């Protein structure tokens, strides 16, 4: 599993996940919407943690800078 996510991508995904969590905690989302967004939040947090997005592989996308790939 080769990293394919840059820092900005990871930060945005983490922030989106926390926004979903806050929306749920404040009661602004509920029901099926909360479940679907919660699943996306978990996926965003996991992919941010490992710096790898499986969806990027078939699309041949990488948000890493060239200098980060060499590390």
Backbone as a printed PyTorch tensor [residue, N CA C, xyz], in Angstrom:
tensor([[[  0.8360,  -1.1660,   0.0000],
         [  0.0000,   0.0000,   0.0000],
         [  0.8920,   1.2450,   0.0000]],

        [[  0.9920,   1.8720,  -1.1180],
         [  1.8300,   3.0570,  -1.2560],
         [  0.9920,   4.3000,  -0.9670]],

        [[  1.5350,   5.2210,  -0.1950],
         [  0.8190,   6.4420,   0.1400],
         [  0.4400,   7.1970,  -1.1330]],

        [[ -0.7860,   7.7390,  -1.1540],
         [ -1.2120,   8.5280,  -2.3070],
         [ -2.0070,   9.7690,  -1.8940]],

        [[ -1.8940,  10.1480,  -0.6170],
         [ -2.5940,  11.3310,  -0.1170],
         [ -1.6110,  12.3200,   0.4960]],

        [[ -1.7250,  13.5560,   0.0720],
         [ -0.8880,  14.6040,   0.6260],
         [ -1.4740,  15.1580,   1.9170]],

        [[ -0.7310,  16.0420,   2.5540],
         [ -1.1390,  16.6050,   3.8410],
         [ -2.4370,  17.4000,   3.7450]],

        [[ -2.5920,  18.2170,   2.7140],
         [ -3.8060,  19.0190,   2.5760],
         [ -5.0300,  18.1150,   2.4180]],

        [[ -4.9120,  17.0880,   1.6280],
         [ -5.9910,  16.1170,   1.4400],
         [ -6.3610,  15.4680,   2.7720]],

        [[ -5.3700,  15.0800,   3.5430],
         [ -5.6060,  14.4440,   4.8500],
         [ -6.2800,  15.4140,   5.8180]],

        [[ -5.8470,  16.6620,   5.8230],
         [ -6.4220,  17.6640,   6.7230],
         [ -7.8820,  17.9320,   6.3660]],

        [[ -8.1750,  18.0700,   5.0870],
         [ -9.5490,  18.3270,   4.6470],
         [-10.4640,  17.1690,   5.0260]],

        [[-10.0150,  15.9380,   4.8110],
         [-10.8230,  14.7700,   5.1640],
         [-11.0760,  14.6980,   6.6710]],

        [[-10.0590,  14.9990,   7.4540],
         [-10.2080,  14.9700,   8.9090],
         [-11.1920,  16.0520,   9.3690]],

        [[-11.0690,  17.2410,   8.8130],
         [-11.9860,  18.3220,   9.1770],
         [-13.4230,  17.9800,   8.7920]],

        [[-13.6280,  17.4040,   7.6140],
         [-14.9740,  17.0120,   7.1950],
         [-15.5640,  15.9640,   8.1340]],

        [[-14.7360,  15.0290,   8.5580],
         [-15.2000,  14.0020,   9.4900],
         [-15.6190,  14.6370,  10.8170]],

        [[-14.8440,  15.5810,  11.3200],
         [-15.1930,  16.2350,  12.5760],
         [-16.4390,  17.1090,  12.4360]],

        [[-16.6440,  17.6970,  11.2790],
         [-17.8670,  18.4660,  11.0420],
         [-19.0820,  17.5440,  11.1200]],

        [[-18.9910,  16.3790,  10.5110],
         [-20.0910,  15.4150,  10.5650],
         [-20.3580,  14.9990,  12.0180]],

        [[-19.2950,  14.7440,  12.7610],
         [-19.4520,  14.3620,  14.1660],
         [-20.1390,  15.4780,  14.9560]],

        [[-19.7260,  16.7100,  14.7320],
         [-20.3430,  17.8390,  15.4360],
         [-21.8050,  18.0210,  15.0390]],

        [[-22.1070,  17.8590,  13.7620],
         [-23.4940,  17.9610,  13.3080],
         [-24.3710,  16.9290,  14.0080]],

        [[-23.8330,  15.7320,  14.1540],
         [-24.5900,  14.6780,  14.8390],
         [-24.7550,  14.9840,  16.3270]],

        [[-23.6830,  15.4080,  16.9640],
         [-23.7310,  15.6860,  18.4010],
         [-24.6770,  16.8350,  18.7460]],

        [[-24.7830,  17.8180,  17.8580],
         [-25.6770,  18.9480,  18.0950],
         [-27.0910,  18.6880,  17.5780]],

        [[-27.3320,  17.4870,  17.0690],
         [-28.6670,  17.1090,  16.6400],
         [-29.1230,  17.7060,  15.3220]],

        [[-28.1820,  18.1760,  14.5220],
         [-28.5520,  18.7780,  13.2470],
         [-28.7580,  17.7480,  12.1440]],

        [[-28.2380,  16.5440,  12.3390],
         [-28.5000,  15.4490,  11.4170],
         [-28.9430,  14.2400,  12.2320]],

        [[-29.8230,  13.4520,  11.6430],
         [-30.2920,  12.2520,  12.3360],
         [-30.7910,  11.2520,  11.2980]],

        [[-31.1340,  10.0850,  11.7650],
         [-31.6950,   9.0600,  10.8870],
         [-30.7020,   8.5490,   9.8660]],

        [[-31.2150,   8.2670,   8.6780],
         [-30.4020,   7.6850,   7.6050],
         [-29.2970,   8.6410,   7.1630]],

        [[-29.5740,   9.9390,   7.2160],
         [-28.5520,  10.9320,   6.8500],
         [-27.3540,  10.8280,   7.7890]],

        [[-27.6290,  10.7080,   9.0690],
         [-26.5490,  10.5940,  10.0620],
         [-25.7590,   9.3110,   9.8540]],

        [[-26.4480,   8.2290,   9.5250],
         [-25.7660,   6.9510,   9.3080],
         [-24.8450,   7.0270,   8.0940]],

        [[-25.3630,   7.5370,   6.9930],
         [-24.5550,   7.6280,   5.7620],
         [-23.3700,   8.5640,   5.9590]],

        [[-23.6170,   9.7400,   6.5200],
         [-22.5180,  10.6800,   6.7550],
         [-21.5400,  10.1430,   7.7860]],

        [[-22.0370,   9.3850,   8.7590],
         [-21.1570,   8.7610,   9.7490],
         [-20.2310,   7.7390,   9.1180]],

        [[-20.7470,   6.9670,   8.1760],
         [-19.9120,   6.0030,   7.4600],
         [-18.8260,   6.7250,   6.6780]],

        [[-19.2080,   7.8040,   5.9920],
         [-18.2130,   8.5840,   5.2600],
         [-17.1750,   9.1810,   6.2090]],

        [[-17.6030,   9.6410,   7.3750],
         [-16.6760,  10.2220,   8.3500],
         [-15.6510,   9.1920,   8.8090]],

        [[-16.1130,   7.9790,   9.0750],
         [-15.1910,   6.9070,   9.4950],
         [-14.2070,   6.5960,   8.3770]],

        [[-14.6920,   6.4980,   7.1550],
         [-13.8170,   6.2270,   6.0050],
         [-12.8000,   7.3470,   5.8430]],

        [[-13.2570,   8.5950,   5.9550],
         [-12.3440,   9.7350,   5.8320],
         [-11.2560,   9.6940,   6.9030]],

        [[-11.6380,   9.3800,   8.1270],
         [-10.6420,   9.3210,   9.2070],
         [ -9.6420,   8.1870,   8.9840]],

        [[-10.1370,   7.0160,   8.5730],
         [ -9.2350,   5.8860,   8.3190],
         [ -8.2650,   6.1730,   7.1800]],

        [[ -8.7770,   6.7000,   6.0780],
         [ -7.8940,   6.9770,   4.9460],
         [ -6.9080,   8.0930,   5.2700]],

        [[ -7.3330,   9.0590,   6.0720],
         [ -6.4100,  10.1230,   6.4850],
         [ -5.3080,   9.5730,   7.3690]],

        [[ -5.6540,   8.6470,   8.2470],
         [ -4.6870,   8.0720,   9.1700],
         [ -3.6010,   7.2770,   8.4420]],

        [[ -3.9830,   6.5220,   7.4070],
         [ -3.0110,   5.6850,   6.6920],
         [ -2.4540,   6.3570,   5.4300]],

        [[ -2.9340,   7.5440,   5.1010],
         [ -2.4830,   8.3060,   3.9230],
         [ -2.6770,   7.5360,   2.6200]],

        [[ -3.7260,   6.7420,   2.5710],
         [ -3.9860,   5.9440,   1.3770],
         [ -5.4860,   5.9290,   1.0930]],

        [[ -5.8420,   6.2550,  -0.1420],
         [ -7.2330,   6.2050,  -0.5660],
         [ -7.3530,   5.1590,  -1.6760]],

        [[ -8.0810,   4.0620,  -1.4310],
         [ -8.2140,   3.0130,  -2.4390],
         [ -8.8870,   3.4990,  -3.7230]],

        [[ -9.7490,   4.5000,  -3.6190],
         [-10.4280,   5.0210,  -4.8000],
         [ -9.4580,   5.7360,  -5.7360]],

        [[ -8.3770,   6.2660,  -5.2040],
         [ -7.3900,   6.9600,  -6.0260],
         [ -6.6160,   6.0080,  -6.9480]],

        [[ -6.4960,   4.7480,  -6.5640],
         [ -5.6890,   3.7950,  -7.3290],
         [ -6.2360,   3.5800,  -8.7350]],

        [[ -7.4990,   3.1680,  -8.9210],
         [ -7.9850,   2.9650, -10.2890],
         [ -8.0900,   4.2680, -11.0860]],

        [[ -8.2370,   5.3870, -10.3760],
         [ -8.3130,   6.6770, -11.0510],
         [ -6.9340,   7.2790, -11.3130]],

        [[ -5.9040,   6.6160, -10.7920],
         [ -4.5110,   7.0560, -10.9390],
         [ -4.3090,   8.4940, -10.4470]],

        [[ -4.8380,   8.7370,  -9.2520],
         [ -4.7320,  10.0510,  -8.6210],
         [ -3.7680,   9.9550,  -7.4430]],

        [[ -2.9700,  10.9800,  -7.2690],
         [ -2.1220,  11.0910,  -6.0910],
         [ -2.0230,  12.5680,  -5.7250]],

        [[ -2.2780,  12.8820,  -4.4740],
         [ -2.1830,  14.2700,  -4.0300],
         [ -0.8760,  14.5290,  -3.2910]],

        [[  0.0280,  13.5620,  -3.3440],
         [  1.3480,  13.7420,  -2.7420],
         [  2.2100,  14.6450,  -3.6220]],

        [[  3.0270,  15.4500,  -2.9700],
         [  4.0170,  16.2190,  -3.7230],
         [  5.1360,  15.2710,  -4.1310]],

        [[  5.8630,  15.6070,  -5.1580],
         [  6.9580,  14.7450,  -5.6300],
         [  7.9990,  14.5320,  -4.5530]],

        [[  8.2680,  15.5500,  -3.7430],
         [  9.2840,  15.4080,  -2.6860],
         [  8.8230,  14.4410,  -1.5990]],

        [[  7.5020,  14.3510,  -1.3650],
         [  6.9830,  13.4170,  -0.3680],
         [  7.0420,  11.9640,  -0.8460]],

        [[  6.9580,  11.7470,  -2.1410],
         [  6.9880,  10.3980,  -2.6990],
         [  8.3600,   9.7590,  -2.5370]],

        [[  9.4040,  10.5890,  -2.4950],
         [ 10.7570,  10.0700,  -2.4210],
         [ 11.0990,   9.5840,  -1.0160]],

        [[ 10.3190,   9.9520,  -0.0130],
         [ 10.6080,   9.5710,   1.3750],
         [ 10.2150,   8.1560,   1.6320]]])
